[in-house]
Amino acid sequence: MGGTSLGQVWLGAATACAGAALWLTGGRHYGARRVRLLLSGGGAVATGPPSWDRALGELRRIRGRLRAEWWALAAGLVLAVLGASVLPVAAGAAGVPLLRRTRLARAAHRARERRADAVIALCGTLAGEVRAGRQPGEALLCAARDSGGLGEAQAAVLAAARFGGDVPGALALAARQPGAEGLRGLAACWRVAVDRGAGLAAGLDRLEGALRVERDQRADLRAQLAGARATALMLAGLPALGLLLGTAMGADPLRVLLHTGAGLGCLVVGGAFEAVGLWWALRIVRRAEAA
């Protein structure tokens, strides 16, 4: 009876949350939409509830705004309702910061890749401006506006180029940004060209070629490691598949795992092995990428 009443409480809470979400996506803004249509002279306005297409569009919009880590809490709520236990909610809440850290790390990695591509574009554009007959400082001003490879340090570098400051030093400081390490080579080319009168365009061409080769090597390594990463993630999802198969066979694995001592022990040990195995596999992949 206790488990049944607890399941009913969870089911009622989930129903209330779903009703609130539907009201937020449809009913709350429905009157405002009618007023906007009337004031815009649109004429006839639908008097019924929002259509399914509109409701699905609102749900897709909300799903796009939700961060990926909150789906762990949502999955925990669903499992808590199905299994009549609060343990899945606690596990989902514990997974939120881990998934947030993963999402932020991926975003930082993408930002590094975009900045590295911008540095390569900056080198190529700067070489073209120098060949066109511009002075190095003027060429850097034009190339930086076109490529944006200097990132947050663009103002300092352009000020040094415009007013005769230490451009190589400013470029070296800008190279401290993640993904902008190629600016160290640009600083070296600039210093050699200005101090010794060497050809800046030729040095920039060689630097751009080297940066492109390095980028292609990283892309090839990621392609080779994609299979190992996908295998690790697939193995991590096998326990969920086992739960689905057990439920389909009528074994009720959630009740066994969440309401019996042996099941709780298996859940804790299996979860620990799952977490350690996934961490170890991804660590191997990251070390290979870093090397």
N, C-alpha and C positions, 0 to 999 in steps of 0.2 A: 504494500500500500504506500509505504514511504517513497519507494522508487517511482511508483505511478504518479503520486501527487507531485513529486519533484519534476517529473517529465512534463506534467500538465502545466506547471509553473513556467518552465522553460519554453514550452510551446506557446503559451499565452504571451510571454515576453517577445518571442520572435514574431508572432502575429502582429503585436502592437508596433514593433519596429518596422515591419513591412508596410503596415498601414500608414505610419508616419512618413515613410519614404515616398509612397505613392502620392500622399497629399502634398508633400513638398515638390514633387516633380510635376504634378498635374493641377490639383485643385487650388493650390495657393496662388499660382500665377495665372489661373484661368480667367478670373475677373479682370486682371490687369490687361491681359491680351484682348479681351472683348472691348475694353475702353479704348485701347490703342487702335483697334480696327475701326471702331465707330468714329473716332476723331480724325482718322486719316481718310475718311470718306469711302471706305471700302464697301459700304452697303451692307449686305446680308452677313450676319454673323451666326455661326453654328451655335445652337442652344444646348446641345448635348454635351457630354463629357468629351475630353480630348480623345482623338482617334488613337488606334494602336500604333500607327506609324509615328505619331508625335510622341506617344509615351515611350516607345522604344528609342526614339532619338534622344529624349531626355535622359533615359537610363544610360545610353552610350556616353552622353556628355558627362554625367556624374561619374561613370566608370573611368573616363579619361582623367577626371580631376583627382580621383582617389589615388593615393600613393600605393605602390605595390605591396608595401609591408603590412598595410591594414587588411589585406586579404587573408593573412595568417590568422588575425583575430576573427574575421568572418568565418573562416573554416573551423576555428575552434568553437564558435557559437553553434554552428550547424552540428558538429560532432557532440557538443554538450546536450543539445536537444535530442539527438538520436540515441545517445548513450545514457541520458539521465544522470550526468555527472558534471561537476565543475572542473575536473582536471583538464579537459581539452581547452577550456577558456584560459586557464593559467598557462598552458603550453603555448597557445596562440599569442597571449600577451607577451610571453618571454621571447617569442620569435620576432616580434615587431622590431626591437632595436637591432637584431641581427640582420634582418632583411633591409632595414634602413641603411645600415652600414654598407651592405653589399650594393645597394642602389647608388649611394653616394660615391663609392669606389668606382663603379662603372661610369658614372657621370664625369668623375675626375679623369678617368682614362680617356673617355671620348674628347674631353676638353684638351688633354695633352696631344692627342692625335690631330685635332683641328689646328692647334697652335703650331705643331711641327709642319703641317702642310702649308700654313701661312708663312712660315719662315722660308720654306723652299720657294714659294711664290715670290716672296720679297727679294730673295737673291736673284731670281731670274728677271724680275722687273727692273731691279737696280742695274743689272748688267746691261739690259736693253737701253735704259736711260743714259748710261755712261757712253755706250756706243753711239747714241744719237747726238753726242756732243755736249751734254750737260756737265757741269762741274759736280764733283762728288756730293757736296752738301745739297745742292739743288736737286740732284738725282735722287738722293735719299728722301727728300721731302715729297717728291712726286711718287716714288715707289711705296712709301709708307702709307700714303693716302689710298693707293690702289689695292694694296695687299693686306694691310693691317697685321703684319707679322710681328710687330713690336709689342702688341698686347697692352697691358696696363702701363708699361714704361714708355709708351710712344711720345708722350708730351716731353719727358726729360730728354730723350734722344733727339727729337726734332728741335728742341731748344738749343742743345749743344751744336747741332748741325747748322742752325740758322745764325747763331751768334758767335761762332768760332770756338766753341768749347771743346771739351775732351770727348769726342764722339766714340773712340774705342772704349773708354772707360764706361760711358753710358750704355754702350752695347753689351759690355761684360756684365753690368748690373742687370740689364734686361734679360740676359741669358739665364739668370737664376730662376726664372719662371718655369714651372713644369712644362716640358715639351719645347722650350725655346733654347735648348742647348746649342743648336746650330748657330745662334748669334755670336757665340765665342769665335767660331771660324770667320764670321763676317767682321768681327772686331779685329782679328789678326790680319785679314786681307786689307782692311782700311788702314791699319797702322803701317803695313809694309808699303802700300801704295802711296801714302802721304809722306812718309819719312824717307823712303828710298826711291820714289818715283817709278815704282813698278806698275805694270798694267793692272788696273783694278778690275776691268771687265773679264780678263782672262782668269784671274783668281776667283772671281765670283762664279764663273762657269764651272770651274773645277769643284768649287764648294757645293754648288747646286747638284752636280752629278753625284758627288759623294753622299749628300743627304738623301737623294732619291734612291741610291743603291741601298742605303741603310734602312730606309722606309720599306722598300720592297722586300728586304730580308726579314724584317719584322712581320710583314703581312704574310709571307710564305711560312714563317714559323707558326703564326697563329692558325693558318689553314691546316698545318700538319697536326697541331695540338687540338683542333676542333673535335676530332674523333674521340680522343681520350676524355675531353671534357664532357661530351655528349654521353659517353658510356658511363662516366661517374654519376651524372645526373639521372640517367635511366635506372642504374642500380639503386640510387637513392629513392626512386619512386616505386620500387618493387613492393615494399611493405604496404603501401596504399592499395596496390593491385591485389595483394593477398587479402586485405580486409574486404575489398569488394567481392572477391571470389567466395570468401567465407560467408558473407551476407547473402550472396546469391544461392549458396547451398543450404541456407537455413541454419548455419552454425551459431549465429549471433555473436561474432567475435568481439564486438564492443562491450557486451555485457560481461564476457569472460575477462577481458582486459581491464575493465574499469571497476568491477564489483567483486572480484575474487582475489585472494592473496597471491595465488600462483600467477594469475594474469597480470597483476600489478608488478610482480617481480620480473616477469618476462618483458613487460612494457618498459620498465626502467633500464634493464640490461640491454634490451634491443635498441632502445633509443640512444643509449650511450655509445654502443658499437656503431650505430648508424651515423651519429654525429662525428665520431672520431674518424671513421672510414671516409666520410665525405670531406672532412677537413684535410685529411692526409692526401687524398687524391688531388684536390684542388691546390694544395700546397706544392705538390710535385709539378703541376702544370704551371703555376706562377713562377717557381724557381727556374723552370726551363725557359719561360718567356723572359725573365730578368737576365738570364745568362746570355 
